[in-house]
């Protein structure tokens, strides 16, 4: 117990030091220093002594040693893409440090409140996963918004093609007229084309960067039209109409499955509500369940069954179209 407490205190102090360091760097405004450094690099003397690297670097943390460590892992590429899809500007290392602080802080506070790790560990894991649940939730909302904006963007490109403009000009109009996320992502695609990348390659990068199944229709239709020819404006209008019909069908499915979703939520929350009511009415009844070893096993099995039942009900009411 003392060893675990000492380790937890050490990790908590280390996390606080890193947080203070990040706050200090933020207050010192490192962006201004970076601008000055780049301006000074434009002088002829800078080119003689400094090797210029034009390859884009991925910044996973503002802490140098943590950034190097994260770059050595393969799963960080997936997390970096997830941050881009969520539109979050903070680096991955920030969320990892916050998660570690939440886990360590929960262990410290929990060890002072109760000695039963069967309660502390699930709470610590849940709180430690909150930063990543936030990233995933924001990513889903942003991709949902992208999906809703995509038909209008395709209609705008189709109208620009009918007006005699080039396909890249239609992409530029989408980037200028639409807000985030469609405008932002299409603007990145236009920048890739302007920097010398091919249209097909830039669209494939857009497809890899955005998690939207409907975007596949758009990219595949453009690729086929570039290879075989055809009326791209008419194709885009048809795909836009098809996507809108899918939206209507999804709306009907959500209405029909609303009862199942509500039942899943009620059945998941009901055991915790009953436990809270019993703890208020008869605290000794719940205390025995927590202090007894058999009761701890029963709590663990109950939590496992609740989680399994929740995901089973979600799969039953989830209908993919």
N, C-alpha and C positions, 0 to 999 in steps of 0.2 A: 504493500500500500504506500509506504513512504517513498520507495523507488519510483513508482508510477507518478506520484505527486511531484517529485523532484524533476522527472523528465517533462511532465506537463508544464511546470513552471518555467523550465528552461526554454521550451518551444514557444511558450507565450511571450516571454521576454524577448526572444529572438524576433518573433513576429512584430512586436511593438517597435523594436528598433528599426526593422525594415519599413514599417509604416511611417515612422518619423522621418526616415531618410527620404522616402518618396515625397512626403509633404514638404520637406526642405527643398528638394529639387524642383517641385512645382512652384513654390514661392519665389525661388530664384529665377524663374522664367527661362528654362533651357532653350525655348524656341528662339529667343533673341540671340543667344549665344550661337546657336546653329546657323542662323541667318548671317551673322557676322563672320562666322567661319567660312561659309560658302562664298560670301562676297570677297573675303580675303583670298580665297582660292582662285579667283578670277585673274589675279595678277600673274605676270609672267614668272616671277620668282617662285610662286607656289607650285607651278607645273614642273619646275626643275627638280624640286626636292620631294614632291608628294606624288604618289601613284594614285591616279584617278580611277575609281571603281564606279562604273555606270550600272552595275547589276543591282536590281532592287533587293533590299534586305528585308527580311521579316523580323519585326520587333515583337517578341513575345513577352518581354518584361523590360522595365526600365532599370532593373537591377542587373548589372553585367553578368555576374556569375549565374544567376537564375536564368537569364536569357540563353546563355551557352548551354546550360543543362537541359532546358526545354527543347532547344533545337536538336539535341541528340536523340530525342524520342520520336517515334513514328506517329503516335496518336496525337501529337500536337498539331500536325497538319490538318487533321480532321477538326480539331477544336478551333484552329485559326480560320478555317472555312466557315465554321458555325458562327464565329464572331462576325465575319463579313456578311453572312446572310442575315444576321440579326441587326446589322447596322450599328454595332457597338464600337466606339472608338477606343475604349480602354483596352490595354493589352491583356493577354491570357494570364500572365503572372499575377496581376492584381486580383483576379478572381480566385486563383489558387491560394494566395496568401490569406484572403478573406475566409476561404473555406477552412484552412488550417487553424486560423484564429477562432473560428466558431467551434470547431471540434475540440480544440484544447480548452477553450473557455468553458464549454459544456462539461468536459471531464472534471475540471477543477471545481466548478460550482456544484455539479452533481455529486462528486465525492464528499463534499461538505454536507450535503443534504441527506443523501442515502448511500449506504455501502453496497447496494445491490446493482451490479454492473449489467444485469439483464434489463434494467430500465435505462441506465445511463447510455449504454452503447447504441440502442435504436434511436434515442433522442439526438445523440451526437452525430450519428450518420445522417439523420434527416436534416439537422441544421447545417451540417457540412455540405450537403448537396443543394442547399437553397440557392447559392450563386449560380450553379450550373442549370438548375431548374429555371431560374430567371432568364438565362441566356436562351435556353430552349424555348421558353414561352414567348420571348420577344421575337425569336426567329420565326416561329409559327405565325404570329400576328403579322409580321412583315411580309412573309411569303403569301399569306392569305390576301393581303392588300395588293401584292403584285399580281396575283391571279385575278383579282377583281378589276384591276386596271388594264390588264393585257388586251381584252377585246377592243376597248376604245383605242388603245395604241395601235393595234393592227388595222382598225378602220382608218386612222389618221395616215398610216403608211400607204394604205390602198388609195386613199384620196390623193395623196401626193404623187403616186405613180400615175394615176389617171390624168393629173395635171401636167404630166410630162417631166417630172423631176426624177432624179436618180434615186436608187434605193438607199444609198448612204445619206442622201439629203432627207429622206423620210425618217431614217433613224435619228438624224440630228434634230428634226422637228419634234420627235417624241422626247428626246432628251431635254429640249428647251421648254416644251409646253407642259409636260407632266412633272408632278412632284415625285418625291421619294415614295416607293422604291423603283418604279418603272423608269422614271426620268434619270435617276442616278445610275442604274445599271446600263441603260441604253447609251448614256453619255460615256460610260467607260468603254463600251463597245465601239463607239465612234472614235474615241481617242486611240484605241488600238488600231483601227483602220487608218487613221491619219498618221500614225507612227510607222506605217509600212506593212502592217499585218494584212493578210487577205480577209475578204469579207466572210468567207466560210470559216476560216480559222477563228475570227473574232466572234462569230455566232456560236461556234462550238465552245469557246471559252465562256460565253454568256450562259450557255446551257449547263456547263460544269459548275458555274458560280452560283446559279439560282436553282433552288429546289422547287420547281413548278412543273408538274406533268404536262400541263397544257402548252408549255413553251416548246415541247418536243415537236408538236404539230407545226408551229411557226418555223423552227429551224429546219426541219426536214423538208417542208414545202419550198423554202428558199434554196436549199442545197439541190433539190431535184430540178427546180426551175433553172438554176444556173447551169446544170449539166444538160438538160433536155429541152429547155425553152418552155414557153407557155405564157398565159395571161396571169401574172403573179398577183395583180390587183384583185381579180375575181377569186383567185384561190384564197387570198387573205380574208376577203369578205365572207366567203363560205365557212372558213375555219372560225371566224369571229362569231358567226351566227350559231355554229355548232357548239362553241364554248358557252354561249348564253343559254342555249337549250339545256346543257348539262347543269348550269347553275339552277335553272328552274327545277330540274329533277332532284338535285341535291336538297333544295328547299323542301320539296315534298317528303323526301326521306327523313330530314331532320324533324319534320312535324310528326311523322309516324313513329319515329324512334324516341320522341321526347319522353313518353311514359316509361320506357325502359331505362333511360338515363336517370330519370328522377328516382326510380326504384333502386338503381345501383347506388346512388348517393345516399338515400335513406338507409339502406341496409348496411352501408359502410359506416355511417356516422352513428347509427343506433346503439351499437355496443359501447362506444365511448360515452354517449349521453347517459345510458343506463348506469355505467360505472360512476360517472360524476354525481348522478342523483343518489346512488347508494352511499357514496363517500360522504355526501352531505347529510343524509338521513341516519345512516348507521356506519360511522367511520371504522369501528372495530371489525366489521365484516370484511371490508376491503383491505384493512391493514393485515389481517390474517392471510389473505391471498397473496400479499406482497412479501411478507416475512417468511412464510413457509416455503421450503424448497420445492415441494410439489406444486404449490401455487405459482412459483416463478416459471416452472415448466409449462403449466397450463396457460399462463399469459403469453409466453413465447409461441406456443402452438396456436393460440387464438389469433395473435397478430399475423402469423403466417397464413392461416386460413382466410382471414379477412382480406389480405393482399391478393391471395390466389383467387378468391371469389370476385373481388373487384375487377381484376384484369380479365377473368372469364366472362363476366357480364359485359365488359366493354367490347370484347371480341364478338359476343353474340349480337350486340346492337349496332356494330359498325358494319355498314354496307358500302362497299366500294363500287363506283360506277366508272 
